[in-house]
Amino acid sequence: MKLSVIIPVYNEAQTISEVVERVRAVEIGDIEKEIIIANDGSSDGTRAAIETSHWFADPRIRTYDNPINVGKGAAVRVGMKYATGDIILIQDADLELDPAEYAGLLEPLLTGRSDVVYGSRFMKPSGRVSFRARVGNRLLTALTNVLFGARLTDMETAYKVFRRESLDGIRLRCVGFDFEPELTAKFLLASKRIVEVPIRYNPRRIDEGKKIRWTDGIDAVYVLLKCRFARK
């Protein structure tokens, strides 16, 4: 069994080295691990931070670069192209989510309870998420549940883990943050079993580097409706 951890990164020079180190250090038993960094046209020294990190020569780590910034979805798709693992896990390059959660995220897959696992930030009480972000996420998740007959609590979570074969027959087109609703919609349309597990969450503010904006919520609504009513 092999796990491919895809790390899409854009202008995260301050955190990329520590995130990769945490991923390297996490224990997941006998499962082999590879780390794929998809650098999406960073302009802040992220590439230099990668090249000067002590783990840069680790053969389990590969870095691929987009020459310009395209979007998170495009970066994840680059990672998927080069991933060789049986299981794929998406790990953001900031420090909002902790790789120490991997054991809990992998368990439903390893025991055959699910095809896909989402790490939910809202399955246990937390005062860390702002009111606006909480409402926005709940509205988008509720829309997803209504459109696709799901029972999710956190559609927009960055922690999405799935067996490679779950992507069979699925074509992904979105290149930005709208990748999150697109992937969820297409998993649900393909009748994949999604199990959620609670995770810890340490959100950043915009002044600390948070990149998602309210306009991304509009894009998410559009993608959900398009996947539901305009699918071929």
N, C-alpha and C positions, 0 to 999 in steps of 0.2 A: 504494500500500500504506500502511495506517495501523495504528499500534499504540496500543491502549488499555491504559494502566497503571492498574490498580485498586489503591488503597492503603487497605485497611481499617485504621482507627485507633481505639484506645480507650486513653485516658490515657497518651499518649506526648508530652507537652508538651516534654520535653527532646530528643527526637530527630526529631520530624516535620519540622521546617524543614530539617534537614540531609539527611534522606532525600529529600525532594522536590527539593532542590537537586542532589543526586547524580543523580536520575532526569532532571532537566532537562539536565544537563551531558553525559550519556552519548551517545556518537556511535553512530548506527545507520544511517549512510549516507543514502540518499534516502527512507527510511521516515518518514512523518509521525508525530508523536507527540502524544497527548493524555494528561493525567493526571487521574484521577478520585479524589478523596479522599472516602471514606465514613466520616464521623465517627460512631461508634456510641455516642452518649450520653456522651461524655467529660465528666468532672467536675473535671479537674485543671488546667485552663487550656490544653488542647490547642486549643480553638477560638480563644482569644486569640492563641496562638502562630501559628496559621495566618493570622489576620487582620493581624497585625503583621509578617509575613514580607515581604521585599522582592519576592517573586515572587507575592504575593497577587493582583495585578491582571493577571497573565499570562493572556491569553484562552485559552491551551491548558490551563489548570488550572481545574477545577470542583470545588466542595465541596458535598456533600449531608450532611444531618444526620439521624440518628435521634434523636427526643426523649429516649429512654431507651436504656440499654445492653441490647442483645438478644443479640449474639454475633457472632463473626467471620463465620460463614456468612451471617447476615443482612446484614452490612455488604458482603460481597463481592457478594451478590445485588443490593443497591442499585446497586453499581458496574456490574454487568452490565446492569442495566435501562437505564442511561444511556450505556453505552459505544457508540461509533459506529465503532470500528476493525475491520479485517479480522482482526486478531490481538489476543487478550486475554492480558495478563500480570498475575499477582497478585504484588504487592510488599508485604511487611509493613512496618509503620511504625517498627520498631526498626532497629538497625544490625547485626543478625545476618547479613544477606545483602547483598551488594554489587551495585548496579546495573551495575558494570563488567562483570558476567557476561552482559549482555544479548546481545552478539554471538554468543556460544557457544550461548545458549539459543534464539536465533532461527534459527540456521543449519539445523538439521534440517527446520524448517518451510519455510524459503525454498527449500530444494533439493528439497522433495517427499519427503523420507525418512520423514516422520511426520505425524500429525494433531495429536499432543500431545507436548510436551516437559516432562520433569521435571528439575529440578536436583538431583542426588543429592549428599548430604553424605557418603556412605560409599563412593564409588567410588575414592577414594584415601585413604591412611592419614592420620589426624588424631588428635591427642591432646587436642583441645579438648572433645570430647563426653564427658560423664560416663558412667561405667559403667552406671548405672541407666537413663539416657536411651538409651544405645546398645542395651542389651538390650531395652528396651520397644519401640523402633522396629523392631528386628530381628524381634521376635515378631509385631508387627502387620503388618509387610511380608510375613513368611513366611505368615501366615494369609491375607493377600490373594492371594498367589501360589497357595496350595493351592486356595482357593475359586474363583478365576477363571482359573486356568491361565496366570498371568502370570510374568514373570521380573524383577520390580522389585527394587531395592536400597533404595529410600527412598520408601515410599508416603506418608509424612507430610510430605514436603518442602513448604515454603511456596511455592517457586518452581514454579508450574504455568503453562505457556504453551500456548495452543491457538488454532487457527483458530476464528472465530466459528461457522462452520457445524458444528463438532464438537458444539455444544450442541443442534443440531436434534433434536427428539424426546426430549430429556432433561429431566425435571422434577426440580428440586432442592427438597428440603423442610427439610433440616437448617439450624439457625441458629447453632450453636456451633462448637467445634473439630471436631465430628463431620462437618462439611462436607467435610473433607479425605478421609476414607475414602469418604463418599458419592459425591463427584465421581469418585474413582478407580474405584470399583465400577461406576458407571454408564458411564464411558468404556469400561471393559473389557467390560461387557455389550453395549455398542453396537459392539464390535469395532474400536474406535479404536486406531491404532498409536501406542504410547507409546514414545518414545526417551528415555533418560536421558543426561545429560551431567554430568560432575563439576563441582562448584562449591566455592568456599571458604565456610567457615562460622565465625562468631565468636559462639558461644552466650553468652547471659546467664544469670546465676543468678537465683533467685527474689527475693533481696534487691535485685537490680538491675532488677527489673520483669518477669521472666519470668512469664507468666500461665498457661500450660498446667499441669495438675495430673494426678496419677496416675488420678484418677477419669475424666479424659477418655479414657484408654486403655480403660476399661470401656465407655464410650459408643461408642468406635470399633469394638470387637468386636461390640457389639450391631448397629450399623449395617451392618457387613460381612455379618453373618449374615442380617439382614433383607433386604438388597439381593439376596443370593444365593438365599434360599429363599422369600421372601415377595413377590417381584416379580410384578406383574400382567402 
